[in-house]
Amino acid sequence: MNTNLDLTTMAPRSARPVKRKTRITIYLDDEVLSQFRSLSEKSGQGYQTLINAALRMRLHSDPLAA
């Protein structure tokens, strides 16, 4: 086993990406969460990702429309 590493050939470590998300606690109706989890299984995307996308879509539409 070679214990001598040639650090000159290793790629430099990239900087950490800027944090773009914040952890929160939110209460959702069981039915809403169930629907997103079901969509998650069908789409292969995480349910939190789907909730975030739905919120973004809503904000990009008229946010004050009822």
Residue, then its C-alpha position, 0 to 999 in steps of 0.5 A: m500500500n502506497t502511503n505517499l500521496d502526490l498532492t500536486t496532482m489532486a484537484p483543489r477542493s472547491a469552495r462550499p456552495v452558498k446556502r440557499k435553504t433554511r430549515i423550518t418547522i411547518y404544520l401541513d394538513d395530513e391530506v396535503l402531505s399525503q398527496f405530496r408523498s404520493l406524487s413523490e413516489k410517482s415522480g422520483q423527486g423528494y416530497q419536500t422538493l415538490i412542496n417547494a416547487a408548488l410554493r414557488m409556482r404560487l409565488h410566481s403567479d399572482p400572489l394576492a389572488a385568492 
